Amino acid sequence: MRYDAIVLGLGATGSAALYQLARRGARVLGLDRHSPPHALGSTHGDTRITRLAIGEGAHYTPLALRSHEIWRELERESGETLLTTKGGLIISSPNKRAFTHVNEFFANTVAAAERFGIAHERLDAAQVRARFPEFAVGDDEYGYLERDAGFLRPEACVATQIALAIRRGAEIRTNERALSFDASAFGVTVRTEKESHTADRLILAAGPWLPEFLPAGLARLFKVHRQVLYWFDIEGPLEPFLPDRFPVFIWELRETRQGVYGFPAVDGSGGGLKIATEQYSATTSPADVARAVGADEIAQMHAKYVAPHFPHLSARCVRAVTCLYTVTPDFAFVVDRHPESERVIVASPCSGHGFKHSAALGEALAGLIVEGQSGFDLGPFAFSRLLRDGA
């Protein structure tokens, strides 16, 4: 069978593209080396932050806004709970050292909120303490509170889109590892460890496995880094940390180059509070990554990033898991046609801030294939910016 499109990788963006293609009536095949949703790539960990005013660049905000609409459409169709919007808090200060993907992240966020009319408040340190006493903010720190920020359930998002795509006629092959692809003027053939599949178009949405399918000159643009997610136990009452009272957060710390981000207690008593930082000191791969989290890592995380800022979180780590970031030199996405074949689209909304945009990016990718246009400005995500800059 010849397909209209093959989607290689069924994580955040791949599952969204699969669903949107099937929704448009395309003959589509989804391939994944594992059985998504799974915990071996980037799309797991129970929760992902979603925010509408995007500090990484205002051009992301239309994607975030549209993604929220799609999540709600998916919820209505499936009956699943995917998106919770109870508010999001960003904390910064003139003396912050932390770097959140781009320079002027906080100021960019405020500017995007004002430009797009996104409901928000500016809070000084006293107001942050009054509203959210669980955060031990300093006198020189301040906050941005976005009403409609919140969190997504990544595993449920992926599973729902795959299920709805199958309902609309999509075919999927899981636990089938792709080995290579060949593109010509006439189509694309993907060779797996089991057989070969042919289509008019291919979407490469392979996440941390993407470099395996790119020539060296392109693969070097994507570095894979190990990240650790921690859930620390709560000392004292649970209620102040529940979603109705405790927001998702990003904190640009004053003491360290890395900030912290986290979530309310979504798993009830004993489930802990999820908190993490970002690490880029060493590269890895899905095959080589150390997936176990050691006691020394947990102790260091608590001492350096948790105890000074969250006095009501204990040193007891309820749970810790690893995930993988695929990162470009400028921390932005790559969503563009392969430089060597217009029939292949590389979709890497990566660098640790992609999940919130994935639903709209799936729609954009389907639009490119079925209608010949995405509906969004994907120019900032072109390969050319990285190749031109010699990244």
C-alpha positions in Angstrom: 0.0 0.0 0.0 1.2 3.5 -0.8 0.3 6.1 1.8 -0.2 9.8 1.5 2.1 10.3 4.4 4.2 8.3 6.9 4.8 9.8 10.4 8.0 8.4 11.9 7.8 8.8 15.7 4.5 9.0 17.6 5.4 11.2 20.6 4.0 14.7 21.1 4.2 16.0 17.6 4.0 12.8 15.7 0.8 11.7 17.4 -0.7 15.1 16.7 0.3 15.0 13.0 -1.1 11.5 12.7 -4.4 12.6 14.2 -4.6 15.7 12.1 -3.8 13.9 8.9 -6.3 11.2 9.6 -8.9 13.9 10.4 -8.4 15.3 6.9 -8.9 11.9 5.3 -5.3 11.2 4.4 -4.0 7.7 4.1 -1.4 7.8 6.9 0.9 5.3 8.6 2.4 6.0 12.0 5.6 4.2 12.9 7.3 4.0 16.3 10.1 1.8 17.6 8.3 1.5 20.9 4.7 1.5 22.0 3.6 5.1 22.7 3.0 6.6 25.1 6.2 5.3 26.7 8.9 6.6 29.0 12.0 6.2 26.8 12.0 9.5 25.0 10.7 13.0 25.8 7.0 12.6 26.1 6.3 11.3 29.6 6.5 12.3 33.3 2.7 12.8 34.0 2.6 16.6 33.4 3.9 19.3 31.0 3.6 23.0 31.6 1.5 25.0 29.1 1.5 28.8 28.9 0.2 31.2 26.3 2.5 34.2 26.4 5.7 32.7 25.3 9.0 34.2 26.5 11.0 32.3 23.9 9.4 34.5 21.2 6.1 36.0 20.4 5.9 33.9 17.2 5.2 30.9 19.4 2.1 32.3 21.0 -0.3 31.6 18.1 0.7 28.0 18.3 0.1 27.9 22.0 -3.3 29.5 21.7 -4.4 27.2 18.9 -3.1 24.2 20.8 -5.3 25.0 23.8 -8.3 25.0 21.4 -7.3 21.6 20.0 -6.8 20.1 23.4 -10.4 21.1 24.3 -11.7 19.7 21.0 -9.9 16.4 21.8 -11.4 16.4 25.3 -14.9 16.8 24.0 -14.5 14.0 21.5 -12.7 11.6 23.7 -14.0 12.3 27.2 -10.4 12.4 28.5 -9.0 15.2 30.7 -5.9 16.6 28.9 -5.6 20.2 29.9 -5.9 21.9 33.3 -5.7 25.7 33.5 -5.3 26.9 37.1 -2.7 29.5 36.5 1.1 29.8 36.0 3.6 31.8 37.9 7.0 33.0 36.5 9.4 34.5 39.1 12.4 36.6 38.2 14.5 39.5 39.4 17.0 42.1 38.2 19.7 40.0 39.8 18.7 36.6 38.4 21.5 34.4 37.0 19.2 31.7 35.6 18.9 31.5 31.8 15.5 30.2 30.5 16.1 29.3 26.9 16.6 32.9 25.7 17.7 36.3 27.0 15.0 38.5 28.4 12.6 35.6 28.9 10.5 37.3 31.6 10.3 40.6 29.7 9.4 38.8 26.5 6.6 36.9 28.3 5.1 40.1 29.5 5.4 41.7 26.1 3.7 38.7 24.4 0.9 38.8 27.0 0.2 42.5 26.3 0.5 42.0 22.5 -2.0 39.1 22.4 -4.3 40.2 25.1 -3.5 37.3 27.4 -5.0 37.7 30.9 -2.2 38.2 33.4 -1.0 40.1 36.5 2.3 41.6 37.6 3.2 40.8 41.2 5.8 42.3 43.5 7.6 40.2 46.1 5.0 41.0 48.8 2.1 40.1 46.6 3.8 36.8 45.6 4.3 35.9 49.3 0.7 36.8 50.1 -0.8 34.8 47.2 1.7 31.9 47.2 3.5 31.7 50.6 5.0 28.3 49.6 7.6 30.2 47.5 10.4 31.7 49.5 10.9 34.7 47.3 13.5 37.5 48.0 12.6 41.1 48.3 14.0 41.9 44.8 12.0 39.2 43.1 8.7 39.7 41.2 6.2 37.6 39.4 4.1 37.2 36.3 0.9 35.3 36.9 -1.0 34.0 33.8 -4.6 33.0 34.4 -4.9 30.4 31.6 -1.5 28.7 32.0 -1.5 25.2 33.5 -0.5 21.7 32.7 -1.1 19.0 30.2 -1.1 15.2 30.7 1.4 14.1 28.0 0.7 10.4 28.1 -3.0 11.0 27.8 -2.5 13.5 25.0 -0.5 11.1 22.9 -2.8 8.1 23.6 -5.9 10.1 22.8 -4.6 11.4 19.5 -3.4 8.0 18.4 -6.7 6.4 19.3 -8.7 9.1 17.5 -6.4 8.8 14.4 -7.0 5.0 14.3 -10.7 5.6 14.6 -10.4 7.8 11.4 -8.6 5.1 9.5 -4.9 5.7 10.3 -2.7 2.7 10.5 0.0 2.4 13.1 3.0 0.0 13.5 4.5 0.1 17.0 7.5 -1.8 18.3 8.8 -1.5 14.7 12.2 0.2 14.5 12.9 2.3 11.4 16.3 1.8 10.0 16.5 4.4 7.1 14.6 6.2 4.5 15.1 7.0 0.8 13.5 9.9 -0.9 13.2 10.5 -4.6 11.2 12.7 -6.9 8.5 10.0 -6.9 8.1 9.3 -3.2 9.7 8.2 0.1 10.4 4.7 1.2 11.0 3.9 4.9 12.8 0.7 5.6 12.2 -0.9 9.0 13.5 -4.0 10.7 10.4 -5.8 9.5 9.6 -4.4 6.0 9.5 -1.3 3.8 6.7 1.3 3.6 6.2 3.8 0.8 4.4 7.2 0.8 4.2 10.5 -1.0 5.5 12.4 2.1 7.4 11.6 5.3 7.3 13.5 8.6 10.4 12.9 10.7 9.2 13.4 14.3 11.6 11.0 15.9 12.5 13.2 19.0 15.9 12.2 20.5 16.3 9.5 17.7 16.1 12.2 15.0 19.9 12.5 14.6 20.0 8.9 13.5 18.1 9.8 10.3 20.0 12.9 9.3 23.3 13.4 7.5 26.1 14.5 9.7 25.9 18.2 8.7 22.3 18.3 9.9 22.5 15.8 12.8 25.1 18.1 14.5 22.4 20.7 15.0 20.6 18.5 17.4 22.2 17.7 20.8 20.5 15.2 23.2 20.7 15.9 26.9 19.6 13.9 29.9 17.1 15.5 32.3 15.8 14.4 35.7 12.3 14.9 37.1 11.9 14.7 40.8 8.8 14.4 43.1 9.6 15.6 46.6 7.3 14.9 49.6 5.3 17.7 51.2 5.8 18.5 54.8 2.6 19.7 56.4 -0.9 20.1 54.8 -1.4 19.1 51.3 -4.1 21.7 50.5 -1.7 24.7 49.8 -0.1 22.6 47.0 -3.3 21.5 45.2 -4.0 22.9 41.7 -6.7 25.3 42.9 -4.1 27.1 45.1 -0.7 26.3 43.7 0.3 27.2 40.1 2.7 25.7 37.7 5.8 27.7 37.9 9.1 28.7 36.3 11.6 30.4 38.6 14.6 32.2 37.2 16.9 31.9 40.2 19.4 34.4 41.4 22.0 31.9 42.7 22.4 29.5 39.8 22.6 29.4 36.0 19.7 26.9 36.0 16.3 27.9 37.2 13.6 25.5 38.4 10.1 24.7 37.2 7.4 22.6 38.6 3.8 21.7 39.2 1.1 21.5 41.9 0.5 18.2 43.7 -1.6 16.4 41.2 -1.3 12.9 42.7 -2.7 13.6 46.2 -1.3 12.7 49.5 2.0 10.9 49.2 2.4 11.7 45.5 4.9 14.5 46.1 5.4 17.7 44.2 7.1 17.5 40.8 10.1 19.9 40.4 13.0 20.0 38.0 15.8 22.0 36.6 17.5 21.8 33.2 21.0 20.4 32.5 23.1 20.8 29.4 26.6 19.9 30.5 26.8 16.5 28.8 25.3 15.0 25.7 23.9 11.5 25.4 21.6 9.4 23.2 18.6 7.2 23.8 20.8 4.1 23.7 23.4 5.4 26.0 21.5 7.5 28.6 21.7 6.6 32.2 18.1 6.1 33.1 18.6 5.4 36.9 18.6 8.4 39.2 21.2 8.1 42.0 20.8 9.1 45.6 23.6 11.7 45.2 21.6 13.4 42.4 18.5 13.5 44.6 20.4 15.0 47.5 22.1 17.6 45.4 18.8 18.6 43.8 17.2 19.1 47.1 20.1 21.0 48.7 20.7 23.3 45.8 17.3 23.9 44.2 14.6 22.8 46.6 15.4 23.5 50.2 16.4 27.2 49.7 13.2 28.0 47.8 10.5 25.6 49.0 10.6 25.3 52.8 7.7 23.0 53.0 9.2 20.3 50.7 11.1 17.5 52.5 14.3 15.8 51.4 12.4 12.6 50.8 12.1 12.0 47.1 9.0 10.0 46.3 10.0 9.4 42.7 12.6 10.4 40.1 12.7 9.6 36.4 14.8 10.7 33.4 13.7 12.1 30.1 15.6 13.4 27.1 15.8 16.9 25.6 16.7 17.4 22.0 18.3 20.8 21.8 19.2 23.2 19.0 22.0 25.8 19.3 19.4 28.6 19.7 16.9 26.6 21.8 14.3 27.0 19.0 12.4 24.5 17.0 13.2 23.0 13.6 10.0 22.4 11.5 11.0 22.5 7.9 11.5 20.5 4.8 14.6 18.4 4.6 17.3 20.4 2.7 17.8 17.4 0.4 14.2 16.5 -0.2 11.0 18.5 -0.3 9.1 15.3 0.4 10.5 15.0 3.9 9.5 17.3 6.7 11.7 17.4 9.8 9.6 18.2 12.9 11.6 18.8 16.0 9.8 21.2 18.4 12.4 20.6 20.9 14.7 22.3 23.4 12.4 21.6 26.4 9.5 23.8 25.5 7.7 22.0 22.7 4.9 20.0 24.2 2.6 22.9 24.7 2.7 23.7 21.0 2.5 20.1 19.7 -1.2 20.0 18.9 -1.1 23.1 16.7 2.2 21.9 15.1 0.5 18.6 14.2 -2.3 20.6 12.5 0.3 22.7 10.7 2.2 19.6 9.4 -1.1 18.1 8.2 -1.9 21.3 6.5 1.5 21.3 4.7 0.9 17.8 3.4 -2.9 18.0 2.5 -3.4 21.6 1.6 0.1 22.7 0.8 0.1 25.4 3.6 0.5 25.3 7.3 -1.7 28.1 8.5 1.1 29.3 10.8 4.3 31.2 10.2 6.9 28.5 10.4 9.7 30.7 9.0 11.4 31.1 12.4 11.8 27.3 12.6 13.7 26.9 9.3 17.0 25.0 9.0 18.5 28.0 7.1 18.9 30.1 10.3 21.1 27.5 11.8 23.1 26.7 8.7 23.5 30.4 7.9 24.8 31.1 11.3 27.3 28.3 11.2 25.7 26.7 14.3 
